[in-house]
């Protein structure tokens, strides 16, 4: 079953994702990110979320071995959600790692 991970993202990066120019995210692997999961990207302006995008994880690259000290970091590639993803989103579990947005 897929998971929806709620993540904060700075405004300038949110805009790039929305425009389709940013298609990957470097993140600390502090959650159980898996291929096929969804990222709920929350535009974070420093004190609250303004807008939200939902994307699907299409590839996960652990950076251990590429970046010194990167043992617990990953690069996740993602794509906008498609109509065929709706059933998976509905049945996905929400994982916000106890973080309030």
N, C-alpha and C positions, 0 to 999 in steps of 0.2 A: 504494500500500500504506500502511496506517495505521501509526503509530508509537505505542508506549507510552512516555510520558515519566514518569520517576520524580521526584516533587516532594515536598519536606518541607512540612508545614503544621502550624501550632500547634494544640494540643489544643482550644482554644475554637472555632477555625474548623472543625476536623475534625468536632466534635460538631454544628455547625450544618449542615455538608454532609450528615452522616449522617441528621439529622432532616429533611432536605429543605428547609430554610429558606435556606441559602446555595447559590446556583446560578451564581455567577460568581467569577472569580479575577483579580486584577490581578497581572501578572507581567512581569518583565524579559524581553524577547524574545531571550533568549540561546540559544534552540534554534529549530529549524525547525518551530514549531507550525503545524498545518494542521487545517482543518475535517475532522472524522471521526476525528481522533487520539484516543487514550485517555490520561487522566492517572491515574497510580497515586499517589494521595495518601497519604503516610505521616505518621501522627500523630507529630509530633516534640516530645518533652518536654524538649529541651535537650541531651540526650546520646545518645538512641537512639530508634528507631521502635518504637511500641507496637502500633498497629493500622494497617491499610491498607484504602483504598477505591479502587475503580476506577470512573471516570466517563468519559463520551464528550463530546468537544468539539463543540458545536453551532453556535457562532458565535465569531468573533474580531474584535475591534474595536481597531485601532491607535489609541493615544491621542494621537499626534502631532497638533498643532493644537488639541487640547482642553486639554492640560496643558502649561505651559511646561517644557521639558526632557524631555518624555515621548516623544521620538523613538524610543526603543528599548523601549517598554513596550506591552503589549496587555492588554485585558480579554477573558478567555475565558469564555463561557457554556458550561455543561455540564449533562448529564442523567445519571441513573443508567443503567448499562448494561442492555440488554434481552436477552432470549434470542436475538433475531435478530443480536446483535453478536458472538456467540461465535465464529463462523468468522473474522471480521475480527480478533478478539483473538488467536486462535491463529496466524494468518498475519502478524500485525503484527511489526515489528522493534522491539527494545528500544533506547531511547535514554536513557541515564542521564547523558549529557554528562560522563562520567568522574568523576561524583560518587559517593562511597560513602555509602550510607544507613546 
